[in-house]
């Protein structure tokens, strides 16, 4: 069986499995935290240590010489959508090449690929909607080199959006979403990726670096852990902190001129606030489409407090919000956390 690898800057997720008819058979699901110095925004920073790290996993789980499919994510990956008339394959490829030159100009440092994802009719004529992807060549070459040197056989490198679209043929959390407008939010490592899908057709994608939000969250939590705040201490924070006052929907900024008891306020993670902000933007975008409103929001990834983010979004937007917990027709001998392995599972499916 081949293996599918999903690498972020905090975890590597590996799934050994394959599609068998209408089922997904999984033999192994492996999740390992990685050193934060190995990867930054999809780029391999420490090739030697990452190669040794993956080699140890390959040997431990007996994955040597397995075909390998890799999903990547980087804010430097560019996706463009074009529409071209349906025509013969040779002519279509020439049209796509011309479009690539117009969109990207110099492509010497990019690996370019495209995907025809929809056929539409307009005024009696048939057109293709096509996604064109530009991935930094350094990311592609480094990942190919590392997986090969670790004992795997790299066969395909795919962006995460494609992994999502392939898995939507299956029910998620027992919901058939083939015809729904659905927002998928992945929070892994330093990145938040939002994909708005209509069935398996992508409508919108946003890739955000949340490293600054993570730093602000950690600074507050570190300070909170270090400081001993007495019950009768009226001065909670000497610097501005974002809080929510109980029994009040208002967001309040507290400073040293205002006195509040500790029990009256609670810290809201910048990650929750950023997620809410981005969801609101995409909800407004979805409402501007003829397709309608977002029917479901699904969260997944390797961040530990996904459930907390789900609860916060559920309480603040109208769309139903869930953590991804189940994909229909998966056969696996062990319990796996689907939210962590969602991309890797999707990339097993080859279309």
N, C-alpha and C positions, 0 to 999 in steps of 0.2 A: 504493500500500500504506500502511496505517496505521503509526504508530510506538507503541511501548510504552516508557514511561520508569519507571525505578526509581531513586529518589534516596535516598541515605543522607547522613550528615553528612561523608563523606569522598570519595564518588564519585557521579557520575551515570552510569547505564548506559542506553543507548538501543538498542532493536532495531527495525529496520524490517522488517516481515514480516507474514505472514498464514497462516491455516490453509487448506490446499487439499486437500479430501477428508480422507484419513487422514494427510496429511503436513503438516509445518510448513515453509514456505518463508521463508528469511531472506535479505534483500538486504544489510543492513548491520547491524553490531554495533559500537557505539561506547562506549568507557569513558574517562571523563575525571575526574581528581582535582579536587576542588573545595576552595576555601578553607574552613578550619574555622570561619570566622566567618559563613558563609552560612546554615547550618542547625543547629538544636539540638533534638534529640528530635522531629523531624518539623516543627517550627515554623520558618518562614522568618524569619531574623533580619535579613538584608540583602537586601531585595526588589530594589532597583535594580541592584546588582552581579550578583545571581543572574540577573535578567532579561537583562542584557547578556551574561552568560556563556552562557546557553542560546541567545540570539539568534545569537551567533557560531557555535555548533555547528550550528544550523538552517541558517545561510547556507553554512557550509563544506561540509556534507554534503547540501545541496539538499533540505531537509525541509520547506520552507515550505508552508503550507496543508494539511499532512497531518493527518488525524484522529489524536488522541492519547489513549492510555489510560495512566493513571498508577497505580503502586502506591505505597502509603504505609506508614510504620511509625512509631508513637509509643507510648510507654508510657501516654499519656493516652487512647489508643483503647480503648474498652470493648467486650467481647464477652459476651453473655449467651445462654444456651441455654434455650429453653422448649419445652414439649410441649402441643399443642392438638389437640382432636378434628378429624378431617377433616370439612369441611363446605363449603357453597357459598362461592364466592369473596368475595362481599360480606360475609357473616357472618364469615368468617375474618379479613378485614381489620379488622373492628370488634373482634374478639377480640385481634388483634395490637396495635391502637392502645391498648386497655385495658391490655394487658400492658406496653407501653412506658411508659405513665404510672406504673404500679406500680414498674417497674424503675428508671426514670431520673428520675422526678419532673419537674422543670423541664428542658425540652429546648431552651430558647431558644439556648443556646450550642453545641448539638450538631447534627450532621447524622446523621439516623437512617435506617438501611436494614435490611432483613432478607432472609434466604435460607432457603427450605425445602430441607433437605438430605437428609432421610430420611423414609420412610413406614414405620411399624411397626404391628403388630397386637398387641393385648393384650385378652385375655378376649373375643374375638370382635369387638372394636371397632377401628377404624383411627384412628391418630393421626399428626400431623405433628411431627417434630422440627425446630425452627426456630432459626437463629442470628439474633440481633438485634445490630446493630453501632451504636455511638455514636462518631462521629469529631468531634473539636473543629472547630467551624464555621470558626474562623480558619485552620486548616490547609487546609481544603477551598477556601475563598474565595481565599486567597493563591496556592495552586497553580494554580487556575483562571485567576487574573489574570496570573500570571507566564508560563504557557505560551501564553496567548492573546496577550499583548503581545510574546512572542518569535516569533510568526508561525505557531504551531500552532493546531489546533482541538480544544480539550479536549472529549472525549466521555464519558469515564467515569473515575471514581476508585475504586480497589478496594484492599482491605487485602491484605497479603501472603499470609495464610492461603488466601484464595480462589484466588490465582494458583497455589499449590501444588496444591490439590485438582483444578484443571482439567487440570493436566499429567500427573496420575497415570494417565490412560488410556494413556499411552505407557510403554514399557519404559525403565527408568533403569539405566544401567550394564549393559544386557542382562538385567535382572531384571524379571519381571512381578510387580508388587507390589499388584495390584488387591485381593487378598484377604489381604494380610499386614498385620500391625501394624508400622508403620514410624515411626521418630523422625527428623524433619528438623530440623537445627540450622543456622541462618544466623548467621554472625558478620560483621557489616559495620559499619564506623565504631565508634560507641560502644554498639552494641546487640547483644545475643544474643537470638535468637528461636527458641524450641523448639516444634515442632508434632508432636504424637503423632497419627498417622493410622491408621485401620483401612480399608484401601482408600482411597477419596477422602472418607471420613467422618472429621471431626475429633473426637478424643476429649479432647484437652487442649491448651492453649496457654499458654506462659509467655513474657513479654517482659521482658528484664532490661537495665537500664542498666549497662554494664561500664566506665564512664569511670574509676572509682576503681581498678579492677583494671589498666587500661591505664596510669594514672599511676604505680602502684607498680612495674609492669614497667619503665616508661621510666626511673624514678628509679634502679632497680638497674642497668639497662643503661648509663645515662649514667655512673654511678659506676664501673662495671666498665671502661668505655672510658677514663676519665680516670685511674684509678689504675694504677700500675705495681706489680704484685705479684711479688716475687722468689721464686725457687724455694725458697729456704731460709727464707722468711718464714712462720712458723707462725700468725701472726695474720691471718686472711683478712678478716674483717669485725669491726668494733667494735660493730655493732648487730645485733640479731637478724635472721637471714635464714633463709628456708625452703630446705632442701636435701634431697637424697636421697643416702645413702651407697652407694657401689658395692657390689655383691654383698649387698645388704641391702634387703628390701622395706619397712623401717620409714622413716617420715618423721621427720626429726630436726630439732629446733630448736637452732641453734648460737648461743652467745653468747661474750662475751669471756673467760669462765672456762674454756672448752673449747678445746683445741688440736687442729686438724686440718690436714693438708697440703692444699693447693689441689687436687691431683689426686684426693683422696678424695671430693670433693663436687662437685655440679653444681647450678646454679640451675634451679628449675622455675618457669616463667612463671605468674603468678597467673591468666592466661587459661586455661591448661591445667587448673589446679586448680579454677577456677570451673566450667568446662565439665564436668569429671568429677563435681563435686558436684551439678550440676543434672541430669546424666544419671542419677545414682544415685537422685535423688528421683523422676524420672519412671519409672524401672524399677520402683521400689517401687509406684508408682501403677498401672502396667500390670499388675503381678502381682495387684493387688487386684481387677482386672476379670475377668469370666468369659471374656473374649476370649482371654486367654493372655499370653505373654511377647513382648517386642519382638524381632522377627526381624532387622531391619536398622536401622542408624543411618547416615544420610547427612549429610555436612557440606558447606556451600557458603557463598559470600559473597565479599567483596572483601578479606578479611584475607590477608596474604601467606603466613602460616605454617599454612594449613589442613592441609597434609600432616602437619606435626608434631603438630597436635592430633589428627588421625585416628590416628596411630601411638600416641599416648599413651592415647587412649580404647580402642583395640584391645587394648593390653597390660593394661588394667585392668578391663575389663568382658567379659562373656561374649558379648554380641551382636556380630555382624559389623558392622564400621564401615568406611565408604568415603567418599572425596570424590566428589561428583557430577562425572563426566567425560563422560557420554554420555546423550543422549536419543534414543530410536529415531525414525526417520522424519523427521529434520531434513534439509532440503536447504539447503545454504549454499555459496556460492562461495569462502568463506575459512574458515580454521580459527579457531574462537572458543573461549574458555575458558568452558565451560558453567557451571562453578561460580559465575562472576561474573554471568552473565546469566540464571540460573535463573528468578528472579522475573519479569524482563522478558519472557522467552520464554513463561512460563505465562500472563501477562496478555494476550498476543496472542490466545489462545483465548477466544472469546466464546461463552458458553452462556446 
